[in-house]
C-alpha cells in the first residue's frame, strides 16, 4: 500500500530504507538533482560513519549514466563508453553490504523497459530502491527550454511550447522532454523493473528550500543537517536575455555548418560557462514567462500523472496535488529582452579563453579561471606562430 506524507508532516521521519540498500535517484531533470548531488559529494567523507557510501568519483557520474542509457553526450562532447559505466558499477559493488547512493537525472533518459531492467540488474535488482523527485511541469518547462538552448536548440520558447503541448506527436524538436517528464510513465517504467514497493516518489515543495535535503537524510538514515546545499553558479538557469542571445548564436552557428566540437568548446564550455560563473542575474533581468494556456495544459498533464502514480502502489512523500497546481504565470515581458553589455563582454571573454585553453598553454585551468593577462599572452603567441608559418 502506498504511503502518503503531506507537507505538514516530516517526510524524512517516515522514509528510512533498510541498511544495504542501493538508492538510485533517477531525477528527472530540474527537480533538485544538482543540489542533492553537490550535497552528497561534499559530505562523502562523512557518510561512511553512518553506513552510507557515495561510490561515484565526481559529483555527477554523467558519462557513466549516459553510457548505461545508450545516450549520446552533449553536443560536441566525447561519446560516453561502456567503460565509464562498468567502472561505476564496480565501485557500487565494492561498497559491499553498506548502503550506497547514486544520483543522476540522466537515468530518466533510459529509452525503454529493457534498458531500465539492464541498469537495475547490473546494480543488483534485489537491493535497488528507486527514488523519483517530481515538480510541477509548469515549473520545469522554462528551465528545460533554456537548457536545451544551451545544447544547441534554436527554437523560441512559445514555439517550443506549441510543439510540446499542441503539435502531435509532441516529440520534436526535443524528444527527450516527454521521456523524462511524462512522470507517470517514468515511474511506471522503473516500478516495472524493481517492483512498486521499491520505488519512492518525492513531490518537491518549492516553498520548503531544505525539504529535499531532509528527505534524503531520512532515506539514508543520516543525522539532520548533514547534507547542505553547495553553491554552484555553473548550474544557474540563464535569464531570458542570455537565452535569446545564445539562441541567436545557435542559429548563426548552424547556418555556417561549424563542427559540433567547436560549439562544445567555445560556446557551451567557453562563453556560456564563463558568463554563468561571473554574472549573477538581478531583479531587473527578465525571467522566462510561460503563457497561461501552457501553464494550464501542464497542470492538466500533472493532474493525470499524479492520479496514475497514486494508483501504482509506490510510496509517495509530499503532496501529489502540487503537481496539478496552476501557478500564476509570470507577467509577460514587454519589449525585447536587453542583454547588459558587461554580460555580453563576459560571454565573449569566455569564448576567447576557450581558444586560449585549446592552444594548450593555459595550465589546464578551466576557462572561467584563466586570467586576462594569461589569455592575451597565449593568444599573442598563437598569432605570432601563425604569422611565422606564413
C-alpha positions in Angstrom: 0.0 0.0 0.0 1.3 3.4 -0.9 2.4 5.8 1.8 1.4 9.5 1.6 3.0 12.2 3.6 1.7 15.8 3.4 3.9 18.9 3.6 2.7 19.5 7.2 4.4 16.3 8.3 8.1 15.3 8.4 8.7 13.0 5.5 12.2 12.2 6.5 10.9 10.6 9.7 8.9 8.0 7.9 11.2 7.3 4.9 14.1 5.1 6.3 15.3 2.4 4.0 16.9 -0.9 5.0 20.7 -0.9 5.6 22.5 -2.2 2.4 20.0 -0.5 0.1 21.4 0.8 -3.2 19.4 4.0 -3.5 19.1 5.1 -7.2 18.0 8.7 -7.6 16.9 9.0 -11.3 15.8 12.6 -11.3 14.3 13.7 -13.7 15.9 16.9 -14.7 15.1 20.2 -13.0 13.8 18.6 -9.8 16.7 19.5 -7.4 19.2 16.9 -8.7 22.2 19.2 -8.9 21.7 20.4 -5.3 21.4 16.8 -4.0 24.5 15.7 -6.0 26.5 18.6 -4.7 25.5 18.0 -1.1 26.2 14.2 -1.2 29.6 14.7 -2.9 30.6 17.4 -0.3 29.6 15.0 2.6 31.1 11.9 1.0 33.9 11.6 3.6 31.4 11.8 6.5 28.8 9.3 5.1 30.7 6.1 5.9 30.4 6.8 9.7 26.6 6.3 9.2 26.9 3.2 7.0 26.5 5.0 3.7 28.8 5.2 0.7 28.8 7.6 -2.3 30.6 5.4 -4.9 30.9 8.0 -7.7 34.3 9.7 -8.0 32.6 13.0 -9.1 29.6 15.0 -8.1 27.7 13.7 -11.1 28.8 10.5 -12.9 27.2 11.7 -16.1 29.4 9.9 -18.6 28.7 6.5 -16.9 25.0 7.1 -16.9 24.8 8.3 -20.4 26.6 5.1 -21.5 24.2 3.0 -19.4 21.3 4.6 -21.1 22.9 4.3 -24.6 22.5 8.1 -24.9 25.0 10.3 -26.7 26.8 13.0 -24.8 26.0 16.7 -25.0 26.6 18.3 -28.4 30.2 18.2 -29.4 31.4 16.3 -26.3 33.2 13.0 -26.4 31.0 9.9 -26.7 30.5 8.1 -23.4 31.7 4.5 -23.4 30.7 1.3 -21.6 34.0 1.5 -19.7 32.6 4.5 -17.8 29.5 2.5 -16.8 31.5 -0.6 -15.9 33.8 1.4 -13.6 30.9 2.9 -11.7 29.2 -0.5 -11.3 32.4 -1.9 -9.9 32.5 0.9 -7.4 28.9 0.3 -6.3 29.6 -3.4 -5.8 32.8 -2.5 -3.8 30.6 -0.9 -1.2 29.6 -4.4 -0.1 26.8 -4.7 2.4 26.8 -0.9 3.1 24.1 1.4 1.8 25.1 3.3 -1.3 23.6 6.1 -3.2 23.8 7.2 -6.9 22.1 10.3 -8.3 21.8 11.2 -12.0 18.9 12.9 -13.8 20.1 11.1 -16.9 18.8 7.8 -15.6 15.4 9.2 -16.6 16.5 9.2 -20.2 16.6 5.4 -20.3 14.8 4.8 -23.6 12.9 1.6 -22.8 12.0 -1.1 -20.3 14.9 -3.3 -21.4 17.4 -0.6 -20.7 15.9 0.0 -17.3 16.0 -3.6 -16.4 19.6 -3.9 -17.5 20.7 -1.0 -15.4 18.9 -2.4 -12.3 20.3 -5.8 -12.9 23.8 -4.6 -13.1 23.4 -2.7 -9.8 21.8 -5.7 -8.1 18.0 -5.7 -8.5 17.3 -7.2 -5.1 18.9 -4.3 -3.4 18.0 -1.3 -5.6 15.4 1.2 -4.4 14.5 3.8 -7.0 13.9 7.4 -5.9 12.0 9.8 -8.3 11.8 13.5 -7.5 8.9 15.5 -9.1 8.0 19.1 -9.5 5.1 20.7 -11.4 5.6 20.8 -15.2 4.9 24.5 -15.3 8.0 25.0 -13.1 10.1 22.7 -15.2 9.3 23.9 -18.7 11.2 27.2 -18.7 14.3 25.7 -17.2 14.3 22.8 -19.6 13.9 25.1 -22.6 16.8 27.2 -21.7 18.8 24.0 -21.0 18.0 22.8 -24.5 19.1 26.1 -25.9 22.4 25.6 -24.1 22.7 22.4 -26.1 22.1 24.0 -29.5 18.3 24.4 -29.7 17.3 27.3 -32.0 13.5 27.4 -31.3 11.9 30.2 -29.3 10.1 29.4 -26.0 6.5 29.8 -27.1 7.1 28.0 -30.4 8.7 25.1 -28.4 5.7 25.0 -26.0 3.4 24.7 -29.1 5.4 21.7 -30.3 5.5 20.1 -26.8 1.8 20.7 -25.9 -0.2 21.2 -29.1 1.5 19.5 -32.1 1.3 15.7 -32.1 3.3 13.6 -31.7 4.9 16.1 -29.4 8.4 14.6 -29.9 10.1 17.4 -31.9 12.4 19.1 -31.6 13.3 17.7 -28.2 12.2 14.1 -27.9 13.9 13.6 -24.5 11.5 16.0 -22.8 8.5 13.7 -22.6 10.6 10.7 -21.9 11.7 12.5 -18.8 8.6 14.4 -17.9 5.6 12.2 -18.5 6.2 11.5 -14.9 3.6 8.7 -14.6 5.2 6.7 -17.4 8.6 7.3 -15.9 7.6 5.9 -12.5 5.8 3.0 -14.3 8.9 2.0 -16.3 11.1 1.9 -13.2 8.5 0.3 -10.9 8.2 -2.4 -13.6 11.9 -3.3 -13.1 12.1 -3.2 -9.3 8.5 -3.5 -8.1 6.3 -0.8 -6.7 7.4 -1.4 -3.2 10.9 -0.5 -4.2 10.0 2.9 -5.5 9.7 6.2 -3.6 8.3 9.3 -5.3 9.1 12.6 -3.6 6.9 15.6 -4.6 9.2 18.6 -4.2 7.6 21.6 -2.5 9.4 24.7 -3.7 8.3 26.6 -0.6 10.5 24.4 1.5 14.0 25.1 0.3 15.7 22.4 2.5 12.9 19.8 2.4 14.6 17.6 -0.2 17.9 17.5 1.8 16.0 16.4 4.9 14.1 13.7 2.9 17.4 12.3 1.7 18.8 12.3 5.2 15.8 10.3 6.3 16.0 7.8 3.5 19.7 7.2 4.2 19.5 7.3 8.0 21.7 10.3 8.2 21.6 12.9 11.0 19.7 16.1 10.3 21.6 18.9 8.6 24.5 16.7 7.5 23.6 17.4 3.9 23.9 21.1 2.9 23.5 22.9 -0.3 26.7 23.8 -2.1 26.6 27.0 -4.2 27.0 26.2 -7.9 26.8 29.2 -10.2 27.6 27.0 -13.2 24.2 25.3 -12.7 22.1 28.5 -12.7 19.5 29.0 -15.3 20.0 31.6 -18.0 17.9 34.8 -18.0 15.6 35.4 -21.0 18.1 37.9 -22.5 21.0 35.4 -22.1 19.0 32.6 -23.5 17.9 34.7 -26.5 21.4 35.8 -27.1 22.5 32.1 -27.1 19.6 31.0 -29.3 20.5 33.5 -32.0 24.1 32.5 -31.7 22.9 28.9 -32.3 21.2 30.0 -35.5 24.4 31.6 -36.8 26.5 28.6 -35.7 24.2 26.1 -37.6 23.8 28.4 -40.5 27.6 28.3 -41.2 27.9 24.5 -40.7 30.5 24.7 -38.0 31.5 21.5 -36.2 29.8 20.4 -33.0 33.2 20.1 -31.3 33.7 23.8 -31.8 30.3 24.6 -30.3 31.1 22.5 -27.2 34.5 24.1 -26.6 33.8 27.7 -27.5 30.1 28.2 -26.7 28.9 25.8 -24.0 32.2 25.3 -22.1 33.5 28.7 -23.0 31.1 31.6 -23.5 28.2 30.2 -21.5 30.1 28.7 -18.6 32.1 31.9 -18.1 29.0 34.1 -18.3 27.2 31.9 -15.7 30.2 31.9 -13.3 30.8 35.6 -13.4 27.4 37.2 -13.9 24.6 37.0 -11.4 21.0 37.8 -12.5 19.4 40.8 -11.0 15.8 41.8 -10.2 15.8 43.8 -13.5 16.5 40.8 -15.7 13.5 39.3 -17.5 12.5 35.8 -16.5 11.3 33.3 -18.9 7.5 33.6 -18.9 5.1 30.7 -19.5 1.8 31.8 -21.1 -1.4 30.9 -19.2 -2.6 28.4 -21.8 0.6 26.4 -21.4 0.6 26.6 -17.6 -3.0 25.3 -17.6 -2.1 22.5 -20.1 0.9 21.5 -18.0 -1.3 21.4 -14.8 -3.8 19.1 -16.6 -1.0 16.7 -17.5 0.3 16.9 -14.0 -3.1 16.0 -12.5 -3.4 13.0 -14.8 0.1 11.8 -13.9 -0.5 12.3 -10.2 -3.6 10.2 -10.3 -1.9 7.4 -12.1 1.1 7.4 -9.8 -1.1 7.3 -6.8 -2.8 4.1 -8.2 0.6 2.3 -8.7 1.2 1.5 -5.1 4.5 3.2 -4.8 5.5 5.2 -1.7 4.7 8.9 -2.1 6.3 11.6 0.1 4.8 15.0 -0.2 1.6 16.2 -1.7 0.7 14.9 -5.2 -1.8 17.8 -5.6 1.2 20.1 -6.1 1.8 18.5 -9.5 -1.5 19.9 -10.8 -1.4 23.3 -9.2 -2.0 26.1 -11.8 0.8 28.6 -10.9 0.3 32.2 -11.5 2.0 32.9 -14.9 4.8 35.4 -14.7 4.0 38.8 -16.3 4.9 38.6 -19.9 7.9 40.8 -20.7 7.2 44.0 -22.6 9.6 44.8 -25.4 12.7 42.8 -26.3 15.0 41.5 -23.5 18.1 43.6 -23.2 21.5 41.9 -22.5 23.7 44.0 -20.3 27.0 45.0 -22.0 29.1 43.5 -19.2 27.3 40.2 -19.6 28.0 40.1 -23.3 31.6 41.0 -22.6 32.0 38.1 -20.2 30.4 35.7 -22.7 32.9 36.9 -25.4 35.8 36.6 -23.0 34.7 33.1 -22.2 34.9 32.1 -25.9 38.3 33.7 -26.2 39.6 32.0 -23.1 38.4 28.7 -24.6 40.5 29.4 -27.6 43.5 30.0 -25.3 42.8 26.8 -23.5 42.7 24.9 -26.8 46.1 26.2 -27.6 47.4 24.2 -24.7 49.1 27.0 -22.8 46.6 27.8 -20.0 48.0 25.4 -17.4 44.9 23.2 -17.7 42.7 25.5 -15.7 39.0 25.9 -16.5 38.2 28.7 -19.0 36.5 30.9 -16.4 39.5 30.9 -14.2 42.0 31.9 -16.9 43.3 35.5 -16.2 43.0 38.1 -18.8 46.8 38.7 -18.8 47.5 35.0 -19.4 44.8 34.9 -22.1 46.4 37.8 -24.0 49.8 36.1 -23.8 48.5 32.9 -25.1 46.6 34.5 -28.0 49.7 36.6 -28.8 51.9 33.5 -29.0 49.4 31.8 -31.2 49.1 34.7 -33.6 52.9 35.1 -33.9 53.2 31.3 -34.6 50.7 31.6 -37.4 52.4 34.7 -38.9 55.8 32.9 -38.9 54.3 29.9 -40.6 53.0 32.1 -43.4 
